[in-house]
């Protein structure tokens, strides 16, 4: 019986189907007929062994039948892929190749999965590093156009800001004028900056200190002090400080030559766009009029500082200053010589020319330098000296130099009251 079961199973003649059990049972009955009693111990033992062998055979057949479709499909696929390259294989070889290919495919998928994870991990790490670098390099103040204090360093400690008293101004915030010198007090613990409305640093003021500043630009000025929670010296709190007023600087021109008006020396002045709030000034000499066309008296040689000022509604002024140089003193336009015998009355008598045109009283004296005696005296421009000595009927016939003096009764403003000089009396 054992041999018969083995033969049946080895030959694999019967496929697994519902008739498998009946076929196997019939063939066993034919090869091993029952002898004697049906229920003898020997028969029971043989029957149990046969049942065990039949069960094992059925299990084997069932496994082969389940693998057959997969082996067939795998063989067909392999044959399609390799029919022009590979030799024909048996079903067992096809099954082995299919299993190896499946295993290799599985390994490849695992390797690909690992590589993908590695690439993802690498890409993620690279992206993370780039993000960290961007975060490290990110500075929100980089493009912020805050002014930079050249004296403020990032290492300087930043102390809490005293909000009660920050900056002390010498006067009201609206009363500052262009080009004014002011003293500012910083009552903070921290160094601060004073900037104009364009962000230009005008001054750097240390904590709890004072400094003098010249306000060279009109507009709004600001105090900027470091934030208490700053991480760099470029972050500042801003506080409006004061406003600087000032009109546009005026301009003027002047003539380089002295002009005489009624015997008085003047320099002519001309302003550009003269209007309300404008005025002429000088350190010496007198300005004749406050108008677009004016003039200044220049009785003495030297430098005259002439200025044209313009004042706005806030009381601030802008000034243009120019220096006028005068090379000689004014001396009543007196001649240095005369000839009594000349036919020209302007040259035959001596009288300072300014006295003939000026409307002022005077006293003229002519003195002999050798004796100290007064040889001529006059209080009228019509009474000029003809060269004769009033103390003698005879006149000196030689060329001689005399001293003259004039005392003005009503001199002009800025003018001296006495003049003097020498004059040569020529006989021939």
C-alpha positions in Angstrom: 0.0 0.0 0.0 2.8 2.3 0.8 4.4 1.6 -2.5 1.2 2.2 -4.3 0.7 5.6 -2.7 4.2 6.7 -3.4 3.8 5.6 -7.1 0.6 7.5 -7.4 2.0 10.7 -5.8 5.3 10.5 -7.7 3.7 10.0 -11.1 1.4 13.0 -10.5 -1.1 11.5 -12.9 -4.1 13.0 -11.1 -4.5 16.7 -10.9 -6.1 18.3 -7.9 -9.8 18.4 -8.4 -13.0 17.2 -6.6 -12.6 13.7 -8.1 -9.0 13.4 -6.7 -10.0 11.6 -3.5 -12.2 9.1 -5.3 -9.6 8.2 -7.8 -6.9 7.7 -5.2 -9.2 5.5 -3.1 -10.3 3.3 -6.0 -6.7 2.7 -7.0 -5.8 1.8 -3.5 -8.6 -0.6 -3.3 -7.5 -2.3 -6.5 -3.9 -2.6 -5.4 -4.6 -3.8 -1.8 -7.9 -5.9 -1.6 -9.3 -6.5 1.9 -8.7 -10.0 3.3 -10.2 -11.4 6.5 -12.0 -9.3 9.0 -12.5 -5.7 8.0 -11.9 -4.3 11.5 -8.8 -6.2 12.6 -6.1 -4.2 14.4 -3.8 -4.7 11.5 -6.4 -3.3 9.1 -7.0 -0.3 11.4 -3.3 0.4 11.6 -3.0 0.1 7.8 -6.0 2.2 7.3 -4.7 5.0 9.5 -1.4 4.9 7.7 -3.1 5.1 4.4 -5.2 8.1 5.5 -2.1 9.8 6.7 -0.4 9.3 3.4 -3.4 10.4 1.5 -3.7 13.6 3.5 0.0 14.3 2.8 -0.5 13.7 -0.9 -3.5 16.0 -1.1 -1.6 18.7 0.7 1.3 18.3 -1.8 -1.0 18.3 -4.8 -2.9 21.4 -3.5 0.4 23.3 -3.2 1.5 22.4 -6.7 -1.8 23.4 -8.1 -1.7 26.9 -6.4 1.8 27.5 -7.7 1.1 26.4 -11.3 -0.7 29.6 -12.5 1.9 31.8 -11.0 4.7 29.7 -12.5 2.9 29.7 -15.9 2.5 33.5 -15.8 6.1 34.1 -14.8 7.3 31.7 -17.5 5.3 33.5 -20.1 6.6 36.9 -19.0 10.2 35.7 -18.9 9.7 34.0 -22.3 8.5 37.3 -23.8 11.4 39.3 -22.4 14.1 36.8 -23.3 12.8 34.8 -26.2 15.5 36.3 -28.6 18.3 36.1 -26.1 17.9 33.2 -23.6 17.7 29.5 -24.2 14.5 27.6 -23.4 14.2 26.6 -19.8 12.1 24.0 -17.9 9.2 24.9 -15.7 11.4 24.4 -12.6 14.1 26.6 -13.9 11.5 29.3 -14.9 10.1 29.1 -11.4 13.6 29.5 -9.9 14.4 32.5 -12.2 11.1 34.1 -11.4 11.8 33.8 -7.7 15.3 35.2 -8.1 13.9 38.1 -10.2 11.3 38.8 -7.6 13.8 38.7 -4.9 16.2 41.0 -6.9 13.3 43.3 -7.7 12.4 43.4 -4.1 16.0 44.2 -3.1 16.2 46.9 -5.8 13.0 48.4 -4.5 14.4 48.4 -1.0 17.7 49.9 -2.2 15.7 52.5 -4.2 13.7 53.2 -1.2 16.8 53.7 0.9 18.4 55.9 -1.8 15.2 57.9 -2.0 15.1 58.3 1.7 18.8 59.2 1.7 18.3 61.7 -1.1 15.3 63.2 0.7 17.2 63.2 3.9 20.2 64.8 2.2 18.0 67.3 0.4 16.2 68.1 3.6 19.5 68.5 5.4 20.8 70.8 2.6 17.6 72.8 2.6 17.7 73.1 6.4 21.3 74.2 6.3 20.5 76.8 3.6 17.5 78.0 5.7 19.7 78.2 8.8 22.2 80.2 6.8 19.5 82.5 5.5 18.2 82.9 9.0 21.7 83.6 10.3 22.4 86.1 7.5 18.9 87.7 7.8 19.1 91.2 9.2 15.9 93.2 9.2 17.9 96.4 9.7 20.1 95.7 6.7 18.0 97.8 4.3 16.8 100.1 7.0 18.3 103.5 6.2 19.0 104.5 9.8 21.9 106.8 10.4 25.1 105.3 11.8 26.8 107.0 14.7 30.6 106.8 14.1 31.2 107.0 17.8 28.6 104.4 18.9 29.9 100.8 19.0 27.9 97.5 19.2 29.9 96.6 22.3 28.6 99.6 24.1 26.2 98.6 26.9 22.7 99.8 26.4 21.0 101.0 29.5 17.2 101.7 30.1 16.1 105.0 28.6 15.0 107.6 31.0 11.7 108.7 29.6 11.2 111.4 32.1 14.1 113.6 30.9 15.9 112.8 27.7 17.1 116.0 26.2 17.3 119.5 27.5 16.9 122.3 24.9 18.0 125.9 25.8 14.8 127.4 24.4 11.5 126.5 22.7 11.8 123.9 19.9 10.4 126.4 17.3 12.8 129.2 18.1 16.0 127.9 16.5 17.6 129.7 13.5 19.9 128.8 10.7 23.6 129.0 11.6 22.9 129.5 15.2 25.2 128.0 17.9 23.3 126.0 20.6 24.3 123.9 23.5 22.4 120.6 23.8 22.2 118.4 26.9 21.7 114.6 26.8 20.3 113.3 30.1 20.2 109.7 29.0 22.7 107.1 30.1 23.3 106.1 26.5 25.2 108.0 23.7 22.8 109.5 21.2 22.9 111.3 17.8 21.5 114.6 16.5 20.6 114.3 12.9 18.9 116.5 10.3 15.8 115.4 8.4 17.9 113.6 5.8 19.5 111.4 8.4 22.9 113.2 8.3 24.6 113.0 11.7 25.2 116.5 13.0 26.6 115.6 16.4 27.2 112.6 18.6 26.4 113.3 22.2 27.7 111.1 25.0 25.4 110.0 27.8 24.8 112.6 30.6 26.8 115.3 28.8 26.5 118.5 26.8 27.8 119.6 23.4 27.7 122.8 21.2 26.3 122.5 17.7 26.1 124.9 14.8 22.7 124.6 13.0 23.9 124.9 9.4 20.7 123.6 7.8 17.0 124.5 8.0 14.4 121.8 8.7 13.6 119.3 11.4 16.3 117.9 13.7 16.0 114.6 15.5 17.5 112.9 18.5 18.2 109.2 17.9 19.2 106.9 20.8 19.8 103.1 20.9 16.9 100.8 21.7 17.1 99.1 25.1 16.6 95.7 23.5 18.9 96.3 20.5 21.2 93.6 19.1 23.1 96.0 16.9 24.1 99.6 17.1 22.0 100.3 14.0 18.6 100.2 15.8 17.5 103.5 17.2 14.5 105.1 18.8 13.8 108.5 17.2 12.5 111.6 18.9 11.7 114.9 17.1 13.8 117.6 18.7 13.3 121.0 17.2 12.9 122.9 13.9 15.5 125.2 12.5 14.1 128.2 10.6 15.9 130.6 8.3 15.2 132.5 5.1 17.2 132.1 1.9 20.5 134.0 2.0 20.2 137.3 0.1 22.8 138.5 -2.4 24.2 141.9 -3.4 26.9 143.6 -5.5 28.9 146.8 -5.2 31.0 149.2 -7.3 34.8 149.1 -6.9 35.2 152.9 -7.4 34.4 155.8 -5.0 31.6 158.1 -6.2 31.1 161.6 -4.8 27.7 162.9 -4.1 27.8 166.6 -3.1 31.4 166.2 -2.2 30.8 163.1 0.1 32.5 159.8 -0.9 30.2 156.8 -1.4 30.4 153.2 -2.6 27.2 152.2 -4.5 25.4 149.0 -3.5 22.8 147.0 -5.3 20.7 144.2 -3.8 19.0 141.3 -5.6 15.3 140.7 -4.9 15.2 143.3 -2.1 11.9 143.0 -0.2 10.3 143.0 3.2 12.5 142.0 6.1 15.7 143.0 4.3 18.2 145.5 5.5 21.7 146.9 4.9 24.4 147.0 7.7 28.0 147.9 8.0 30.7 147.8 10.7 31.7 151.4 9.8 30.5 154.0 7.4 26.9 154.9 7.0 24.3 153.2 4.8 22.4 156.0 3.1 19.1 154.2 2.5 17.4 150.8 3.0 16.5 150.1 -0.6 17.5 147.9 -3.5 19.9 150.6 -4.7 21.8 152.1 -1.8 25.3 153.4 -0.9 27.7 153.6 2.0 29.9 156.5 2.9 33.6 155.8 3.0 35.5 158.7 4.7 38.5 156.6 5.8 40.7 154.1 4.1 40.4 150.5 5.2 38.1 147.5 4.9 34.3 147.9 5.3 32.2 144.8 6.1 28.9 145.4 4.4 26.0 142.9 5.0 22.6 142.4 3.6 20.2 140.6 6.0 16.8 139.1 5.6 14.5 138.2 8.5 11.6 135.8 8.4 8.4 135.7 10.4 10.0 133.6 13.2 12.6 136.3 13.6 15.4 134.3 12.0 17.8 136.1 9.7 20.0 135.1 6.8 23.0 137.3 6.0 25.3 138.0 3.1 28.6 139.7 4.1 31.1 141.3 1.7 34.2 143.3 2.3 34.9 146.6 0.5 38.4 147.9 0.6 39.1 151.7 0.4 42.6 152.7 -0.4 42.7 156.4 0.7 41.3 158.8 3.2 38.8 161.4 2.3 40.2 164.9 2.6 37.6 167.3 1.4 38.9 166.9 -2.2 41.5 169.6 -1.4 44.1 170.3 -4.2 47.8 169.8 -3.3 49.0 172.9 -5.3 47.7 176.1 -7.0 49.1 178.9 -9.1 47.9 182.4 -8.2 49.0 183.8 -11.6 46.9 181.2 -13.6 44.1 182.5 -15.7 41.9 179.5 -14.7 40.0 180.6 -11.5 39.8 176.9 -10.4 43.6 176.8 -10.3 44.4 180.4 -9.3 42.9 180.1 -5.8 42.9 177.6 -3.0 39.7 176.2 -1.4 39.0 172.5 -0.7 36.5 171.5 -3.4 34.1 169.6 -1.1 33.5 172.8 0.8 32.2 174.5 -2.3 29.5 171.9 -2.8 28.7 170.7 0.7 25.9 172.4 2.6 27.8 172.8 5.9 29.5 175.6 7.8 33.3 175.6 8.2 36.3 177.5 9.2 39.5 177.4 6.9 42.9 178.4 8.2 46.2 178.6 6.2 49.4 178.5 8.4 53.0 179.3 7.5 55.0 176.3 8.8 58.1 178.3 9.3 56.6 180.9 11.6 53.4 179.2 12.7 51.4 182.3 11.9 48.0 182.1 10.2 48.4 183.8 6.8 44.7 183.2 5.7 41.3 182.6 7.2 37.9 182.0 5.7 34.3 180.8 6.6 32.8 181.0 3.1 33.5 178.9 0.0 33.4 182.2 -2.1 36.3 183.5 -0.1 39.2 181.4 -1.4 43.0 182.1 -0.7 44.9 183.8 -3.4 48.3 183.1 -1.9 48.8 186.5 -0.2 49.8 186.8 3.5 47.1 188.7 5.3 49.7 190.1 7.7 51.9 191.7 5.0 51.2 193.8 2.0 54.0 192.0 0.1 53.8 188.4 -0.9 56.6 185.8 -0.8 57.9 185.4 -4.4 59.2 181.9 -3.9 57.4 178.5 -4.2 56.4 177.5 -0.8 54.3 174.8 1.0 51.7 175.8 3.6 49.5 173.9 6.0 45.7 174.2 5.9 43.1 173.1 8.4 39.3 172.9 8.2 36.9 172.6 11.1 33.3 171.5 10.1 30.4 172.8 12.0 28.1 169.9 11.0 30.0 166.8 9.8 28.2 163.8 8.4 27.5 160.7 10.5 30.7 158.7 10.6 32.8 161.7 9.5 35.4 163.4 11.5 35.0 167.1 12.2 38.5 168.3 11.4 40.6 167.9 8.3 44.1 169.1 7.4 46.8 168.9 4.7 49.5 170.7 2.8 49.2 172.9 -0.3 52.1 174.2 -2.5 51.9 177.8 -3.7 53.5 178.1 -7.1 54.8 181.4 -8.3 55.6 180.4 -11.8 
